[in-house]
Amino acid sequence: MRNLMSSGFRPLRPYRITRGSRQMRERRTAQAFIVFGVVLACVELYVIFGWL
């Protein structure tokens, strides 16, 4: 009974991020920054050409 409880149920163990999920999160963050940069560049071009 003691072995069963120690191997399966650990409520106080902190959640550890695996390498795969961290890479996926970093990839999503990089894609979000790229999209934000492209949108910002388009807005800047719109403002610049709006003044001409």
Secondary structure as GFF3:
##gff-version 3
##sequence-region A 1 52
A	DSSP	alpha_helix	2	8	.	.	.	ID=ss1
A	DSSP	alpha_helix	19	51	.	.	.	ID=ss2
###
